[in-house]
């Protein structure tokens, strides 16, 4: 039937900490790196002031180029209607699409950040036996809200944590 899917549905445990992978894309080979992006991960390209927020797309197995092209294609959806309703917004989106396409072609260097509170997203390393100098990876403690979003805490626990933060401590003047 020709059906294809690159959707990833995680079946494993959520990692103890979130992870953040930062890739400086400067060569065509960087665009071909495989990535696993869970649905809880965000993709950020600071040079374009562009973000794919968490939980707005399903998890995927793709390449850096594939993520850029999918984002550009998704932004193109309903552009004709946008041009009629809000030409200024449509023009800004057209500019972002052009820049995403330039990045996907390797015509513009950029930073690709994959930030995943679940700790399960990855960017392929091209240095199999040693750290890849093009990828910086780190882990972090999740916020209470991120734990709620992942189903690891309840909204009541988040509210309690917020209340605790707003209470003055003994060392704080009132």
Secondary structure, DSSP 8 states (H G I E B T S, - for coil): ------B----S---SSEEEEEEEE-SHHHHT-EEEE-TTEEEEEGGGTEEE-TTSS--EEEEHHHHHHHHHHHHHTTHHHHHHH-HHHHHHHHHHHHHHHHHHTTSS-EEEEEEETTS--EE--S-TTS--TTEEEEEE---HHHHHHTTSS-HHHHHHHHHHHHS--TTS--
